[in-house]
Amino acid sequence: MNILWGSLTATIGLLMLVAGTAKSEFILYRLMVARSRLLWGEGDAVHRFYQVSGLIVLFLGVLWATGLIWTD
């Protein structure tokens, strides 16, 4: 089960990282950015936030998939 959930988590992190880097126009990303702008304000701070958080989620997902953390 670790491989399944870890891979899913890593995929979500990768999508956040790529979307933040490309400043994607994907509808789900645009909705998340619109909500985040309330806290982070206008400008590129929102996209930087998604890049950093996507990298962290990707890293944790890889660790989870390899069984180094959150093992049963």
mmCIF file as Biopython writes it, N, C-alpha, C and O atoms, coordinates in Angstrom:
data_model
#
loop_
_atom_site.group_PDB
_atom_site.id
_atom_site.type_symbol
_atom_site.label_atom_id
_atom_site.label_alt_id
_atom_site.label_comp_id
_atom_site.label_asym_id
_atom_site.label_entity_id
_atom_site.label_seq_id
_atom_site.pdbx_PDB_ins_code
_atom_site.Cartn_x
_atom_site.Cartn_y
_atom_site.Cartn_z
_atom_site.occupancy
_atom_site.B_iso_or_equiv
_atom_site.auth_seq_id
_atom_site.auth_asym_id
_atom_site.pdbx_PDB_model_num
ATOM 1   N N  . MET A ? 1  ? 0.816  -1.198 0.000   1.0 0.0 1  A 1 
ATOM 2   C CA . MET A ? 1  ? 0.000  0.000  0.000   1.0 0.0 1  A 1 
ATOM 3   C C  . MET A ? 1  ? 0.858  1.259  0.000   1.0 0.0 1  A 1 
ATOM 4   O O  . MET A ? 1  ? 0.447  2.297  -0.519  1.0 0.0 1  A 1 
ATOM 5   N N  . ASN A ? 2  ? 2.069  1.163  0.593   1.0 0.0 2  A 1 
ATOM 6   C CA . ASN A ? 2  ? 2.940  2.328  0.627   1.0 0.0 2  A 1 
ATOM 7   C C  . ASN A ? 2  ? 3.300  2.813  -0.774  1.0 0.0 2  A 1 
ATOM 8   O O  . ASN A ? 2  ? 3.391  4.016  -1.019  1.0 0.0 2  A 1 
ATOM 9   N N  . ILE A ? 3  ? 3.505  1.865  -1.693  1.0 0.0 3  A 1 
ATOM 10  C CA . ILE A ? 3  ? 3.878  2.237  -3.051  1.0 0.0 3  A 1 
ATOM 11  C C  . ILE A ? 3  ? 2.736  2.997  -3.726  1.0 0.0 3  A 1 
ATOM 12  O O  . ILE A ? 3  ? 2.970  3.995  -4.408  1.0 0.0 3  A 1 
ATOM 13  N N  . LEU A ? 4  ? 1.516  2.532  -3.537  1.0 0.0 4  A 1 
ATOM 14  C CA . LEU A ? 4  ? 0.350  3.179  -4.154  1.0 0.0 4  A 1 
ATOM 15  C C  . LEU A ? 4  ? 0.167  4.606  -3.646  1.0 0.0 4  A 1 
ATOM 16  O O  . LEU A ? 4  ? 0.111  5.546  -4.438  1.0 0.0 4  A 1 
ATOM 17  N N  . TRP A ? 5  ? 0.074  4.771  -2.318  1.0 0.0 5  A 1 
ATOM 18  C CA . TRP A ? 5  ? -0.185 6.094  -1.758  1.0 0.0 5  A 1 
ATOM 19  C C  . TRP A ? 5  ? 1.024  7.016  -1.908  1.0 0.0 5  A 1 
ATOM 20  O O  . TRP A ? 5  ? 0.864  8.219  -2.117  1.0 0.0 5  A 1 
ATOM 21  N N  . GLY A ? 6  ? 2.220  6.466  -1.804  1.0 0.0 6  A 1 
ATOM 22  C CA . GLY A ? 6  ? 3.418  7.277  -1.997  1.0 0.0 6  A 1 
ATOM 23  C C  . GLY A ? 6  ? 3.526  7.788  -3.426  1.0 0.0 6  A 1 
ATOM 24  O O  . GLY A ? 6  ? 3.880  8.945  -3.654  1.0 0.0 6  A 1 
ATOM 25  N N  . SER A ? 7  ? 3.221  6.925  -4.385  1.0 0.0 7  A 1 
ATOM 26  C CA . SER A ? 7  ? 3.260  7.336  -5.794  1.0 0.0 7  A 1 
ATOM 27  C C  . SER A ? 7  ? 2.198  8.387  -6.096  1.0 0.0 7  A 1 
ATOM 28  O O  . SER A ? 7  ? 2.449  9.339  -6.834  1.0 0.0 7  A 1 
ATOM 29  N N  . LEU A ? 8  ? 1.015  8.209  -5.524  1.0 0.0 8  A 1 
ATOM 30  C CA . LEU A ? 8  ? -0.046 9.190  -5.717  1.0 0.0 8  A 1 
ATOM 31  C C  . LEU A ? 8  ? 0.354  10.547 -5.130  1.0 0.0 8  A 1 
ATOM 32  O O  . LEU A ? 8  ? 0.147  11.590 -5.751  1.0 0.0 8  A 1 
ATOM 33  N N  . THR A ? 9  ? 0.925  10.514 -3.937  1.0 0.0 9  A 1 
ATOM 34  C CA . THR A ? 9  ? 1.372  11.749 -3.291  1.0 0.0 9  A 1 
ATOM 35  C C  . THR A ? 9  ? 2.486  12.417 -4.095  1.0 0.0 9  A 1 
ATOM 36  O O  . THR A ? 9  ? 2.480  13.635 -4.271  1.0 0.0 9  A 1 
ATOM 37  N N  . ALA A ? 10 ? 3.432  11.629 -4.579  1.0 0.0 10 A 1 
ATOM 38  C CA . ALA A ? 10 ? 4.529  12.173 -5.381  1.0 0.0 10 A 1 
ATOM 39  C C  . ALA A ? 10 ? 4.002  12.781 -6.686  1.0 0.0 10 A 1 
ATOM 40  O O  . ALA A ? 10 ? 4.502  13.811 -7.137  1.0 0.0 10 A 1 
ATOM 41  N N  . THR A ? 11 ? 3.000  12.147 -7.287  1.0 0.0 11 A 1 
ATOM 42  C CA . THR A ? 11 ? 2.408  12.668 -8.525  1.0 0.0 11 A 1 
ATOM 43  C C  . THR A ? 11 ? 1.726  14.014 -8.281  1.0 0.0 11 A 1 
ATOM 44  O O  . THR A ? 11 ? 1.861  14.936 -9.086  1.0 0.0 11 A 1 
ATOM 45  N N  . ILE A ? 12 ? 1.003  14.126 -7.186  1.0 0.0 12 A 1 
ATOM 46  C CA . ILE A ? 12 ? 0.346  15.386 -6.844  1.0 0.0 12 A 1 
ATOM 47  C C  . ILE A ? 12 ? 1.398  16.479 -6.614  1.0 0.0 12 A 1 
ATOM 48  O O  . ILE A ? 12 ? 1.232  17.612 -7.065  1.0 0.0 12 A 1 
ATOM 49  N N  . GLY A ? 13 ? 2.476  16.131 -5.914  1.0 0.0 13 A 1 
ATOM 50  C CA . GLY A ? 13 ? 3.552  17.092 -5.687  1.0 0.0 13 A 1 
ATOM 51  C C  . GLY A ? 13 ? 4.201  17.533 -6.991  1.0 0.0 13 A 1 
ATOM 52  O O  . GLY A ? 13 ? 4.513  18.711 -7.169  1.0 0.0 13 A 1 
ATOM 53  N N  . LEU A ? 14 ? 4.403  16.589 -7.901  1.0 0.0 14 A 1 
ATOM 54  C CA . LEU A ? 14 ? 4.991  16.927 -9.200  1.0 0.0 14 A 1 
ATOM 55  C C  . LEU A ? 14 ? 4.067  17.849 -9.992  1.0 0.0 14 A 1 
ATOM 56  O O  . LEU A ? 14 ? 4.527  18.797 -10.628 1.0 0.0 14 A 1 
ATOM 57  N N  . LEU A ? 15 ? 2.771  17.573 -9.953  1.0 0.0 15 A 1 
ATOM 58  C CA . LEU A ? 15 ? 1.818  18.440 -10.658 1.0 0.0 15 A 1 
ATOM 59  C C  . LEU A ? 15 ? 1.812  19.852 -10.070 1.0 0.0 15 A 1 
ATOM 60  O O  . LEU A ? 15 ? 1.733  20.833 -10.810 1.0 0.0 15 A 1 
ATOM 61  N N  . MET A ? 16 ? 1.896  19.957 -8.744  1.0 0.0 16 A 1 
ATOM 62  C CA . MET A ? 16 ? 1.956  21.275 -8.107  1.0 0.0 16 A 1 
ATOM 63  C C  . MET A ? 16 ? 3.234  22.014 -8.518  1.0 0.0 16 A 1 
ATOM 64  O O  . MET A ? 16 ? 3.201  23.211 -8.801  1.0 0.0 16 A 1 
ATOM 65  N N  . LEU A ? 17 ? 4.341  21.301 -8.547  1.0 0.0 17 A 1 
ATOM 66  C CA . LEU A ? 17 ? 5.616  21.903 -8.922  1.0 0.0 17 A 1 
ATOM 67  C C  . LEU A ? 17 ? 5.598  22.390 -10.371 1.0 0.0 17 A 1 
ATOM 68  O O  . LEU A ? 17 ? 6.005  23.516 -10.658 1.0 0.0 17 A 1 
ATOM 69  N N  . VAL A ? 18 ? 5.130  21.546 -11.272 1.0 0.0 18 A 1 
ATOM 70  C CA . VAL A ? 18 ? 5.083  21.907 -12.694 1.0 0.0 18 A 1 
ATOM 71  C C  . VAL A ? 18 ? 4.103  23.045 -12.941 1.0 0.0 18 A 1 
ATOM 72  O O  . VAL A ? 18 ? 4.411  23.977 -13.685 1.0 0.0 18 A 1 
ATOM 73  N N  . ALA A ? 19 ? 2.931  22.981 -12.329 1.0 0.0 19 A 1 
ATOM 74  C CA . ALA A ? 19 ? 1.923  24.027 -12.526 1.0 0.0 19 A 1 
ATOM 75  C C  . ALA A ? 19 ? 2.415  25.356 -11.958 1.0 0.0 19 A 1 
ATOM 76  O O  . ALA A ? 19 ? 2.180  26.405 -12.557 1.0 0.0 19 A 1 
ATOM 77  N N  . GLY A ? 20 ? 3.085  25.325 -10.827 1.0 0.0 20 A 1 
ATOM 78  C CA . GLY A ? 20 ? 3.619  26.557 -10.253 1.0 0.0 20 A 1 
ATOM 79  C C  . GLY A ? 20 ? 4.722  27.155 -11.089 1.0 0.0 20 A 1 
ATOM 80  O O  . GLY A ? 20 ? 4.828  28.376 -11.200 1.0 0.0 20 A 1 
ATOM 81  N N  . THR A ? 21 ? 5.548  26.310 -11.680 1.0 0.0 21 A 1 
ATOM 82  C CA . THR A ? 21 ? 6.637  26.787 -12.525 1.0 0.0 21 A 1 
ATOM 83  C C  . THR A ? 21 ? 6.106  27.373 -13.830 1.0 0.0 21 A 1 
ATOM 84  O O  . THR A ? 21 ? 6.576  28.415 -14.288 1.0 0.0 21 A 1 
ATOM 85  N N  . ALA A ? 22 ? 5.123  26.695 -14.425 1.0 0.0 22 A 1 
ATOM 86  C CA . ALA A ? 22 ? 4.575  27.132 -15.707 1.0 0.0 22 A 1 
ATOM 87  C C  . ALA A ? 22 ? 3.479  28.179 -15.559 1.0 0.0 22 A 1 
ATOM 88  O O  . ALA A ? 22 ? 3.004  28.728 -16.553 1.0 0.0 22 A 1 
ATOM 89  N N  . LYS A ? 23 ? 3.073  28.459 -14.312 1.0 0.0 23 A 1 
ATOM 90  C CA . LYS A ? 23 ? 1.938  29.362 -14.064 1.0 0.0 23 A 1 
ATOM 91  C C  . LYS A ? 23 ? 0.752  28.923 -14.920 1.0 0.0 23 A 1 
ATOM 92  O O  . LYS A ? 23 ? 0.200  29.687 -15.711 1.0 0.0 23 A 1 
ATOM 93  N N  . SER A ? 24 ? 0.391  27.665 -14.726 1.0 0.0 24 A 1 
ATOM 94  C CA . SER A ? 24 ? -0.586 26.966 -15.543 1.0 0.0 24 A 1 
ATOM 95  C C  . SER A ? 24 ? -1.950 27.650 -15.543 1.0 0.0 24 A 1 
ATOM 96  O O  . SER A ? 24 ? -2.307 28.366 -14.608 1.0 0.0 24 A 1 
ATOM 97  N N  . GLU A ? 25 ? -2.697 27.412 -16.612 1.0 0.0 25 A 1 
ATOM 98  C CA . GLU A ? 25 ? -4.065 27.895 -16.736 1.0 0.0 25 A 1 
ATOM 99  C C  . GLU A ? 25 ? -5.066 26.762 -16.517 1.0 0.0 25 A 1 
ATOM 100 O O  . GLU A ? 25 ? -6.252 26.916 -16.806 1.0 0.0 25 A 1 
ATOM 101 N N  . PHE A ? 26 ? -4.588 25.621 -16.005 1.0 0.0 26 A 1 
ATOM 102 C CA . PHE A ? 26 ? -5.459 24.492 -15.693 1.0 0.0 26 A 1 
ATOM 103 C C  . PHE A ? 26 ? -6.473 24.934 -14.641 1.0 0.0 26 A 1 
ATOM 104 O O  . PHE A ? 26 ? -6.116 25.623 -13.685 1.0 0.0 26 A 1 
ATOM 105 N N  . ILE A ? 27 ? -7.733 24.542 -14.813 1.0 0.0 27 A 1 
ATOM 106 C CA . ILE A ? 27 ? -8.824 25.073 -13.998 1.0 0.0 27 A 1 
ATOM 107 C C  . ILE A ? 27 ? -8.632 24.786 -12.507 1.0 0.0 27 A 1 
ATOM 108 O O  . ILE A ? 27 ? -8.894 25.659 -11.680 1.0 0.0 27 A 1 
ATOM 109 N N  . LEU A ? 28 ? -8.185 23.594 -12.152 1.0 0.0 28 A 1 
ATOM 110 C CA . LEU A ? 28 ? -7.981 23.272 -10.738 1.0 0.0 28 A 1 
ATOM 111 C C  . LEU A ? 28 ? -6.873 24.136 -10.135 1.0 0.0 28 A 1 
ATOM 112 O O  . LEU A ? 28 ? -6.996 24.619 -9.009  1.0 0.0 28 A 1 
ATOM 113 N N  . TYR A ? 29 ? -5.797 24.325 -10.886 1.0 0.0 29 A 1 
ATOM 114 C CA . TYR A ? 29 ? -4.702 25.176 -10.404 1.0 0.0 29 A 1 
ATOM 115 C C  . TYR A ? 29 ? -5.160 26.629 -10.277 1.0 0.0 29 A 1 
ATOM 116 O O  . TYR A ? 29 ? -4.806 27.308 -9.314  1.0 0.0 29 A 1 
ATOM 117 N N  . ARG A ? 30 ? -5.941 27.103 -11.236 1.0 0.0 30 A 1 
ATOM 118 C CA . ARG A ? 30 ? -6.447 28.473 -11.157 1.0 0.0 30 A 1 
ATOM 119 C C  . ARG A ? 30 ? -7.337 28.674 -9.937  1.0 0.0 30 A 1 
ATOM 120 O O  . ARG A ? 30 ? -7.296 29.733 -9.312  1.0 0.0 30 A 1 
ATOM 121 N N  . LEU A ? 31 ? -8.141 27.672 -9.590  1.0 0.0 31 A 1 
ATOM 122 C CA . LEU A ? 31 ? -8.983 27.761 -8.391  1.0 0.0 31 A 1 
ATOM 123 C C  . LEU A ? 31 ? -8.127 27.803 -7.128  1.0 0.0 31 A 1 
ATOM 124 O O  . LEU A ? 31 ? -8.407 28.577 -6.213  1.0 0.0 31 A 1 
ATOM 125 N N  . MET A ? 32 ? -7.086 26.972 -7.076  1.0 0.0 32 A 1 
ATOM 126 C CA . MET A ? 32 ? -6.199 26.977 -5.903  1.0 0.0 32 A 1 
ATOM 127 C C  . MET A ? 32 ? -5.460 28.305 -5.787  1.0 0.0 32 A 1 
ATOM 128 O O  . MET A ? 32 ? -5.298 28.829 -4.685  1.0 0.0 32 A 1 
ATOM 129 N N  . VAL A ? 33 ? -5.014 28.851 -6.907  1.0 0.0 33 A 1 
ATOM 130 C CA . VAL A ? 33 ? -4.307 30.133 -6.896  1.0 0.0 33 A 1 
ATOM 131 C C  . VAL A ? 33 ? -5.235 31.257 -6.451  1.0 0.0 33 A 1 
ATOM 132 O O  . VAL A ? 33 ? -4.826 32.142 -5.699  1.0 0.0 33 A 1 
ATOM 133 N N  . ALA A ? 34 ? -6.476 31.225 -6.910  1.0 0.0 34 A 1 
ATOM 134 C CA . ALA A ? 34 ? -7.432 32.261 -6.516  1.0 0.0 34 A 1 
ATOM 135 C C  . ALA A ? 34 ? -7.650 32.260 -5.007  1.0 0.0 34 A 1 
ATOM 136 O O  . ALA A ? 34 ? -7.754 33.321 -4.390  1.0 0.0 34 A 1 
ATOM 137 N N  . ARG A ? 35 ? -7.717 31.068 -4.411  1.0 0.0 35 A 1 
ATOM 138 C CA . ARG A ? 35 ? -7.875 30.987 -2.951  1.0 0.0 35 A 1 
ATOM 139 C C  . ARG A ? 35 ? -6.598 31.433 -2.233  1.0 0.0 35 A 1 
ATOM 140 O O  . ARG A ? 35 ? -6.660 32.074 -1.184  1.0 0.0 35 A 1 
ATOM 141 N N  . SER A ? 36 ? -5.466 31.094 -2.794  1.0 0.0 36 A 1 
ATOM 142 C CA . SER A ? 36 ? -4.190 31.430 -2.154  1.0 0.0 36 A 1 
ATOM 143 C C  . SER A ? 36 ? -3.868 32.918 -2.248  1.0 0.0 36 A 1 
ATOM 144 O O  . SER A ? 36 ? -3.161 33.457 -1.396  1.0 0.0 36 A 1 
ATOM 145 N N  . ARG A ? 37 ? -4.377 33.572 -3.265  1.0 0.0 37 A 1 
ATOM 146 C CA . ARG A ? 37 ? -4.113 35.012 -3.410  1.0 0.0 37 A 1 
ATOM 147 C C  . ARG A ? 37 ? -4.686 35.815 -2.246  1.0 0.0 37 A 1 
ATOM 148 O O  . ARG A ? 37 ? -4.202 36.907 -1.950  1.0 0.0 37 A 1 
ATOM 149 N N  . LEU A ? 38 ? -5.712 35.283 -1.586  1.0 0.0 38 A 1 
ATOM 150 C CA . LEU A ? 38 ? -6.261 35.976 -0.421  1.0 0.0 38 A 1 
ATOM 151 C C  . LEU A ? 38 ? -5.204 36.115 0.668   1.0 0.0 38 A 1 
ATOM 152 O O  . LEU A ? 38 ? -5.166 37.120 1.377   1.0 0.0 38 A 1 
ATOM 153 N N  . LEU A ? 39 ? -4.351 35.111 0.800   1.0 0.0 39 A 1 
ATOM 154 C CA . LEU A ? 39 ? -3.309 35.125 1.815   1.0 0.0 39 A 1 
ATOM 155 C C  . LEU A ? 39 ? -2.016 35.748 1.298   1.0 0.0 39 A 1 
ATOM 156 O O  . LEU A ? 39 ? -1.402 36.559 1.991   1.0 0.0 39 A 1 
ATOM 157 N N  . TRP A ? 40 ? -1.595 35.376 0.088   1.0 0.0 40 A 1 
ATOM 158 C CA . TRP A ? 40 ? -0.290 35.773 -0.426  1.0 0.0 40 A 1 
ATOM 159 C C  . TRP A ? 40 ? -0.316 37.076 -1.216  1.0 0.0 40 A 1 
ATOM 160 O O  . TRP A ? 40 ? 0.738  37.672 -1.438  1.0 0.0 40 A 1 
ATOM 161 N N  . GLY A ? 41 ? -1.480 37.533 -1.642  1.0 0.0 41 A 1 
ATOM 162 C CA . GLY A ? 41 ? -1.561 38.779 -2.395  1.0 0.0 41 A 1 
ATOM 163 C C  . GLY A ? 41 ? -1.240 38.575 -3.871  1.0 0.0 41 A 1 
ATOM 164 O O  . GLY A ? 41 ? -1.017 37.456 -4.332  1.0 0.0 41 A 1 
ATOM 165 N N  . GLU A ? 42 ? -1.224 39.673 -4.586  1.0 0.0 42 A 1 
ATOM 166 C CA . GLU A ? 42 ? -0.940 39.628 -6.024  1.0 0.0 42 A 1 
ATOM 167 C C  . GLU A ? 42 ? 0.545  39.410 -6.256  1.0 0.0 42 A 1 
ATOM 168 O O  . GLU A ? 42 ? 1.364  39.615 -5.361  1.0 0.0 42 A 1 
ATOM 169 N N  . GLY A ? 43 ? 0.880  38.991 -7.470  1.0 0.0 43 A 1 
ATOM 170 C CA . GLY A ? 43 ? 2.284  38.796 -7.817  1.0 0.0 43 A 1 
ATOM 171 C C  . GLY A ? 43 ? 2.635  37.318 -7.926  1.0 0.0 43 A 1 
ATOM 172 O O  . GLY A ? 43 ? 1.762  36.452 -7.993  1.0 0.0 43 A 1 
ATOM 173 N N  . ASP A ? 44 ? 3.948  37.056 -7.941  1.0 0.0 44 A 1 
ATOM 174 C CA . ASP A ? 44 ? 4.431  35.699 -8.150  1.0 0.0 44 A 1 
ATOM 175 C C  . ASP A ? 44 ? 4.610  34.910 -6.862  1.0 0.0 44 A 1 
ATOM 176 O O  . ASP A ? 44 ? 5.052  33.762 -6.911  1.0 0.0 44 A 1 
ATOM 177 N N  . ALA A ? 45 ? 4.283  35.485 -5.717  1.0 0.0 45 A 1 
ATOM 178 C CA . ALA A ? 45 ? 4.470  34.778 -4.449  1.0 0.0 45 A 1 
ATOM 179 C C  . ALA A ? 45 ? 3.617  33.521 -4.386  1.0 0.0 45 A 1 
ATOM 180 O O  . ALA A ? 45 ? 4.033  32.529 -3.788  1.0 0.0 45 A 1 
ATOM 181 N N  . VAL A ? 46 ? 2.442  33.540 -4.985  1.0 0.0 46 A 1 
ATOM 182 C CA . VAL A ? 46 ? 1.555  32.372 -4.972  1.0 0.0 46 A 1 
ATOM 183 C C  . VAL A ? 46 ? 2.188  31.230 -5.762  1.0 0.0 46 A 1 
ATOM 184 O O  . VAL A ? 46 ? 2.169  30.081 -5.320  1.0 0.0 46 A 1 
ATOM 185 N N  . HIS A ? 47 ? 2.742  31.543 -6.919  1.0 0.0 47 A 1 
ATOM 186 C CA . HIS A ? 47 ? 3.354  30.504 -7.745  1.0 0.0 47 A 1 
ATOM 187 C C  . HIS A ? 47 ? 4.606  29.945 -7.069  1.0 0.0 47 A 1 
ATOM 188 O O  . HIS A ? 47 ? 4.861  28.743 -7.144  1.0 0.0 47 A 1 
ATOM 189 N N  . ARG A ? 48 ? 5.375  30.788 -6.422  1.0 0.0 48 A 1 
ATOM 190 C CA . ARG A ? 48 ? 6.562  30.328 -5.685  1.0 0.0 48 A 1 
ATOM 191 C C  . ARG A ? 48 ? 6.131  29.405 -4.543  1.0 0.0 48 A 1 
ATOM 192 O O  . ARG A ? 48 ? 6.780  28.391 -4.283  1.0 0.0 48 A 1 
ATOM 193 N N  . PHE A ? 49 ? 5.038  29.756 -3.865  1.0 0.0 49 A 1 
ATOM 194 C CA . PHE A ? 49 ? 4.504  28.910 -2.799  1.0 0.0 49 A 1 
ATOM 195 C C  . PHE A ? 49 ? 4.165  27.519 -3.322  1.0 0.0 49 A 1 
ATOM 196 O O  . PHE A ? 49 ? 4.493  26.522 -2.679  1.0 0.0 49 A 1 
ATOM 197 N N  . TYR A ? 50 ? 3.513  27.439 -4.477  1.0 0.0 50 A 1 
ATOM 198 C CA . TYR A ? 50 ? 3.159  26.139 -5.037  1.0 0.0 50 A 1 
ATOM 199 C C  . TYR A ? 50 ? 4.373  25.373 -5.536  1.0 0.0 50 A 1 
ATOM 200 O O  . TYR A ? 50 ? 4.371  24.142 -5.514  1.0 0.0 50 A 1 
ATOM 201 N N  . GLN A ? 51 ? 5.397  26.064 -5.982  1.0 0.0 51 A 1 
ATOM 202 C CA . GLN A ? 51 ? 6.635  25.386 -6.362  1.0 0.0 51 A 1 
ATOM 203 C C  . GLN A ? 51 ? 7.286  24.733 -5.147  1.0 0.0 51 A 1 
ATOM 204 O O  . GLN A ? 51 ? 7.656  23.560 -5.188  1.0 0.0 51 A 1 
ATOM 205 N N  . VAL A ? 52 ? 7.422  25.494 -4.075  1.0 0.0 52 A 1 
ATOM 206 C CA . VAL A ? 52 ? 8.079  24.984 -2.871  1.0 0.0 52 A 1 
ATOM 207 C C  . VAL A ? 52 ? 7.248  23.881 -2.222  1.0 0.0 52 A 1 
ATOM 208 O O  . VAL A ? 52 ? 7.783  22.835 -1.855  1.0 0.0 52 A 1 
ATOM 209 N N  . SER A ? 53 ? 5.945  24.110 -2.078  1.0 0.0 53 A 1 
ATOM 210 C CA . SER A ? 53 ? 5.114  23.086 -1.448  1.0 0.0 53 A 1 
ATOM 211 C C  . SER A ? 53 ? 5.017  21.841 -2.324  1.0 0.0 53 A 1 
ATOM 212 O O  . SER A ? 53 ? 4.954  20.730 -1.798  1.0 0.0 53 A 1 
ATOM 213 N N  . GLY A ? 54 ? 5.003  21.997 -3.638  1.0 0.0 54 A 1 
ATOM 214 C CA . GLY A ? 54 ? 5.002  20.843 -4.539  1.0 0.0 54 A 1 
ATOM 215 C C  . GLY A ? 54 ? 6.276  20.030 -4.415  1.0 0.0 54 A 1 
ATOM 216 O O  . GLY A ? 54 ? 6.234  18.801 -4.460  1.0 0.0 54 A 1 
ATOM 217 N N  . LEU A ? 55 ? 7.409  20.701 -4.260  1.0 0.0 55 A 1 
ATOM 218 C CA . LEU A ? 55 ? 8.686  20.010 -4.073  1.0 0.0 55 A 1 
ATOM 219 C C  . LEU A ? 55 ? 8.692  19.225 -2.764  1.0 0.0 55 A 1 
ATOM 220 O O  . LEU A ? 55 ? 9.181  18.096 -2.716  1.0 0.0 55 A 1 
ATOM 221 N N  . ILE A ? 56 ? 8.156  19.818 -1.714  1.0 0.0 56 A 1 
ATOM 222 C CA . ILE A ? 56 ? 8.094  19.136 -0.416  1.0 0.0 56 A 1 
ATOM 223 C C  . ILE A ? 56 ? 7.167  17.919 -0.490  1.0 0.0 56 A 1 
ATOM 224 O O  . ILE A ? 56 ? 7.518  16.848 0.006   1.0 0.0 56 A 1 
ATOM 225 N N  . VAL A ? 57 ? 5.997  18.071 -1.100  1.0 0.0 57 A 1 
ATOM 226 C CA . VAL A ? 57 ? 5.049  16.958 -1.232  1.0 0.0 57 A 1 
ATOM 227 C C  . VAL A ? 57 ? 5.652  15.858 -2.105  1.0 0.0 57 A 1 
ATOM 228 O O  . VAL A ? 57 ? 5.481  14.676 -1.805  1.0 0.0 57 A 1 
ATOM 229 N N  . LEU A ? 58 ? 6.346  16.220 -3.168  1.0 0.0 58 A 1 
ATOM 230 C CA . LEU A ? 58 ? 7.010  15.246 -4.028  1.0 0.0 58 A 1 
ATOM 231 C C  . LEU A ? 58 ? 8.055  14.452 -3.245  1.0 0.0 58 A 1 
ATOM 232 O O  . LEU A ? 58 ? 8.113  13.226 -3.347  1.0 0.0 58 A 1 
ATOM 233 N N  . PHE A ? 59 ? 8.862  15.136 -2.480  1.0 0.0 59 A 1 
ATOM 234 C CA . PHE A ? 59 ? 9.905  14.501 -1.676  1.0 0.0 59 A 1 
ATOM 235 C C  . PHE A ? 59 ? 9.297  13.534 -0.653  1.0 0.0 59 A 1 
ATOM 236 O O  . PHE A ? 59 ? 9.770  12.406 -0.509  1.0 0.0 59 A 1 
ATOM 237 N N  . LEU A ? 60 ? 8.259  13.970 0.049   1.0 0.0 60 A 1 
ATOM 238 C CA . LEU A ? 60 ? 7.610  13.104 1.026   1.0 0.0 60 A 1 
ATOM 239 C C  . LEU A ? 60 ? 6.937  11.903 0.361   1.0 0.0 60 A 1 
ATOM 240 O O  . LEU A ? 60 ? 6.936  10.805 0.918   1.0 0.0 60 A 1 
ATOM 241 N N  . GLY A ? 61 ? 6.370  12.108 -0.819  1.0 0.0 61 A 1 
ATOM 242 C CA . GLY A ? 61 ? 5.747  10.999 -1.544  1.0 0.0 61 A 1 
ATOM 243 C C  . GLY A ? 61 ? 6.752  9.950  -1.963  1.0 0.0 61 A 1 
ATOM 244 O O  . GLY A ? 61 ? 6.476  8.752  -1.887  1.0 0.0 61 A 1 
ATOM 245 N N  . VAL A ? 62 ? 7.921  10.392 -2.406  1.0 0.0 62 A 1 
ATOM 246 C CA . VAL A ? 62 ? 8.972  9.434  -2.784  1.0 0.0 62 A 1 
ATOM 247 C C  . VAL A ? 62 ? 9.444  8.662  -1.554  1.0 0.0 62 A 1 
ATOM 248 O O  . VAL A ? 62 ? 9.631  7.447  -1.619  1.0 0.0 62 A 1 
ATOM 249 N N  . LEU A ? 63 ? 9.637  9.358  -0.438  1.0 0.0 63 A 1 
ATOM 250 C CA . LEU A ? 63 ? 10.046 8.668  0.789   1.0 0.0 63 A 1 
ATOM 251 C C  . LEU A ? 63 ? 8.989  7.664  1.233   1.0 0.0 63 A 1 
ATOM 252 O O  . LEU A ? 63 ? 9.323  6.570  1.686   1.0 0.0 63 A 1 
ATOM 253 N N  . TRP A ? 64 ? 7.725  8.027  1.107   1.0 0.0 64 A 1 
ATOM 254 C CA . TRP A ? 64 ? 6.631  7.145  1.484   1.0 0.0 64 A 1 
ATOM 255 C C  . TRP A ? 64 ? 6.584  5.918  0.567   1.0 0.0 64 A 1 
ATOM 256 O O  . TRP A ? 64 ? 6.403  4.796  1.041   1.0 0.0 64 A 1 
ATOM 257 N N  . ALA A ? 65 ? 6.748  6.130  -0.747  1.0 0.0 65 A 1 
ATOM 258 C CA . ALA A ? 65 ? 6.693  5.026  -1.702  1.0 0.0 65 A 1 
ATOM 259 C C  . ALA A ? 65 ? 7.842  4.045  -1.494  1.0 0.0 65 A 1 
ATOM 260 O O  . ALA A ? 65 ? 7.674  2.845  -1.708  1.0 0.0 65 A 1 
ATOM 261 N N  . THR A ? 66 ? 8.989  4.533  -1.086  1.0 0.0 66 A 1 
ATOM 262 C CA . THR A ? 66 ? 10.129 3.643  -0.854  1.0 0.0 66 A 1 
ATOM 263 C C  . THR A ? 66 ? 10.082 2.978  0.512   1.0 0.0 66 A 1 
ATOM 264 O O  . THR A ? 66 ? 10.883 2.088  0.796   1.0 0.0 66 A 1 
ATOM 265 N N  . GLY A ? 67 ? 9.150  3.402  1.360   1.0 0.0 67 A 1 
ATOM 266 C CA . GLY A ? 67 ? 8.983  2.779  2.657   1.0 0.0 67 A 1 
ATOM 267 C C  . GLY A ? 67 ? 9.891  3.332  3.747   1.0 0.0 67 A 1 
ATOM 268 O O  . GLY A ? 67 ? 10.033 2.721  4.806   1.0 0.0 67 A 1 
ATOM 269 N N  . LEU A ? 68 ? 10.502 4.475  3.496   1.0 0.0 68 A 1 
ATOM 270 C CA . LEU A ? 68 ? 11.396 5.062  4.496   1.0 0.0 68 A 1 
ATOM 271 C C  . LEU A ? 68 ? 10.645 5.792  5.599   1.0 0.0 68 A 1 
ATOM 272 O O  . LEU A ? 68 ? 11.168 5.957  6.702   1.0 0.0 68 A 1 
ATOM 273 N N  . ILE A ? 69 ? 9.421  6.230  5.311   1.0 0.0 69 A 1 
ATOM 274 C CA . ILE A ? 69 ? 8.590  6.880  6.322   1.0 0.0 69 A 1 
ATOM 275 C C  . ILE A ? 69 ? 7.186  6.299  6.240   1.0 0.0 69 A 1 
ATOM 276 O O  . ILE A ? 69 ? 6.801  5.722  5.223   1.0 0.0 69 A 1 
ATOM 277 N N  . TRP A ? 70 ? 6.438  6.454  7.301   1.0 0.0 70 A 1 
ATOM 278 C CA . TRP A ? 70 ? 5.038  6.024  7.391   1.0 0.0 70 A 1 
ATOM 279 C C  . TRP A ? 70 ? 4.831  4.577  6.991   1.0 0.0 70 A 1 
ATOM 280 O O  . TRP A ? 70 ? 3.931  4.270  6.210   1.0 0.0 70 A 1 
ATOM 281 N N  . THR A ? 71 ? 5.654  3.688  7.517   1.0 0.0 71 A 1 
ATOM 282 C CA . THR A ? 71 ? 5.502  2.264  7.224   1.0 0.0 71 A 1 
ATOM 283 C C  . THR A ? 71 ? 4.475  1.639  8.145   1.0 0.0 71 A 1 
ATOM 284 O O  . THR A ? 71 ? 4.217  2.142  9.238   1.0 0.0 71 A 1 
ATOM 285 N N  . ASP A ? 72 ? 3.903  0.562  7.705   1.0 0.0 72 A 1 
ATOM 286 C CA . ASP A ? 72 ? 2.884  -0.140 8.492   1.0 0.0 72 A 1 
ATOM 287 C C  . ASP A ? 72 ? 3.519  -0.991 9.567   1.0 0.0 72 A 1 
ATOM 288 O O  . ASP A ? 72 ? 2.812  -1.655 10.326  1.0 0.0 72 A 1 
#
